[in-house]
C-alpha cells in the first residue's frame, strides 16, 4: 500500500518524472526512425565496426561530442530503469540509451540483435518508410550465435 502522505510530499518530483517519461516517449518516437535511417546499409556486413563519422571532427570537438552522447545515453538508461517501476516506456528508453552509449561488446550485441529476422525486418520497415535502402543482414562469425 502506498503511503499517500509520501506522494503528496513528493508531488513535484513525481510530476517531473512523469514529464520526463512523456518527453522520452515522444523523443524516442522521433529519434528512433531518424537514427535507424542514418545507419549505412552495409553497417552489419563487415565483421569490424565502421569508423565513426565524428572522427572527422577536431579532436576536442570529437571528445566533447562523444562524452555528451555517452552521458545522454547513460542518463536514458538510468531513466529507463526507473521507468520500469514508474510510468513510462522503460524498455524503449533503455534501448535508446544503449544505442547512444559506447561500451565493450556493443557492436557484437548490435549484430546479434540485427541477425534476428523479426528485428531486422522491423528496422528495415522503418528504413523503407524513411526512403532508405534496407540494411544488409549481418554475417555472423562462427560461435557468435545468429539465426
C-alpha positions in Angstrom: 0.0 0.0 0.0 1.3 3.4 -1.0 1.5 6.0 1.8 -0.4 8.9 0.3 1.4 11.4 2.5 4.7 10.4 0.8 3.1 11.0 -2.6 1.8 14.4 -1.5 5.3 15.4 -0.1 7.0 14.4 -3.4 4.5 15.7 -5.9 6.9 17.9 -7.7 9.5 15.1 -8.0 6.8 12.7 -9.3 5.4 15.2 -11.8 8.9 15.8 -13.1 9.4 12.1 -13.6 6.1 11.8 -15.4 7.1 14.8 -17.6 10.5 13.2 -18.4 8.7 9.9 -19.2 6.4 11.7 -21.7 9.3 13.6 -23.2 11.4 10.5 -23.5 8.5 8.6 -25.1 7.8 11.2 -27.8 11.6 11.8 -28.2 12.2 8.2 -28.9 9.3 8.1 -31.4 11.1 10.9 -33.3 14.7 9.8 -32.7 14.4 6.1 -33.5 13.4 6.4 -37.2 16.0 9.2 -37.6 18.8 7.1 -36.1 17.8 3.9 -38.0 17.7 5.8 -41.3 21.3 7.1 -40.7 22.9 3.7 -40.4 24.8 2.7 -43.5 23.2 -0.2 -45.3 26.3 -2.3 -45.0 26.9 -1.5 -41.3 26.5 -5.1 -40.2 28.1 -6.8 -43.1 31.7 -6.2 -42.1 32.9 -8.1 -39.0 34.7 -4.9 -37.9 32.8 -1.8 -36.8 32.7 1.1 -39.2 34.7 4.2 -38.2 32.6 6.9 -36.6 31.8 9.9 -38.7 32.6 12.0 -35.6 36.3 11.2 -36.0 36.5 13.7 -38.9 35.9 16.5 -36.4 38.6 18.3 -34.5 39.9 16.0 -31.6 38.5 18.3 -28.9 35.1 18.5 -30.6 35.1 14.7 -31.1 35.9 14.0 -27.5 33.3 16.5 -26.3 30.5 15.2 -28.6 31.3 11.6 -27.7 31.3 12.4 -24.0 27.9 14.2 -24.2 26.5 11.4 -26.3 27.6 8.8 -23.7 26.3 11.0 -20.9 22.9 11.3 -22.5 22.9 7.6 -23.3 23.6 6.5 -19.7 21.0 9.1 -18.3 18.5 7.5 -20.6 19.5 4.0 -19.4 19.0 5.2 -15.8 15.7 6.9 -16.6 14.6 3.7 -18.4 15.4 1.6 -15.3 13.4 3.9 -13.2 10.5 3.8 -15.7 10.4 0.0 -15.2 8.7 0.7 -11.9 7.3 4.2 -12.7 5.1 5.3 -15.6 6.9 5.4 -18.9 8.4 3.4 -21.7 11.2 1.8 -19.7 12.5 -0.8 -22.1 12.4 1.6 -25.1 14.2 4.2 -23.1 16.9 1.7 -22.0 17.4 0.6 -25.7 17.7 4.2 -26.8 20.3 4.9 -24.1 22.3 1.8 -25.1 22.2 2.8 -28.7 23.7 6.2 -27.8 26.3 4.8 -25.4 29.7 3.2 -26.1 30.7 0.1 -24.2 32.7 -3.0 -24.8 30.8 -5.6 -26.8 28.2 -3.2 -28.1 28.9 -4.0 -31.8 28.6 -7.7 -31.2 25.3 -7.1 -29.3 24.0 -5.0 -32.2 25.0 -7.7 -34.7 23.3 -10.4 -32.7 20.1 -8.4 -32.4 20.2 -7.5 -36.1 20.6 -11.1 -37.0 17.2 -11.9 -35.7 14.8 -11.8 -38.7 12.0 -10.1 -36.8 14.2 -7.3 -35.5 15.9 -6.8 -38.9 12.5 -6.8 -40.6 11.2 -4.1 -38.2 14.3 -2.0 -38.7 14.0 -2.3 -42.5 10.3 -1.4 -42.4 11.2 1.8 -40.6 14.0 2.5 -43.1 11.7 1.9 -46.1 9.3 4.5 -44.6 12.2 6.9 -44.4 13.0 6.2 -48.1 16.2 4.4 -47.2 17.5 1.1 -48.6 17.3 -1.9 -46.2 20.2 -2.9 -44.0 22.1 -5.9 -45.3 21.9 -8.8 -42.7 25.0 -9.4 -40.6 27.3 -12.2 -41.5 27.7 -13.8 -38.1 31.2 -15.2 -37.3 31.3 -18.8 -36.1 30.4 -19.0 -32.4 28.7 -15.6 -32.2 25.1 -17.0 -32.5 22.9 -15.8 -35.3 19.7 -17.3 -36.6 
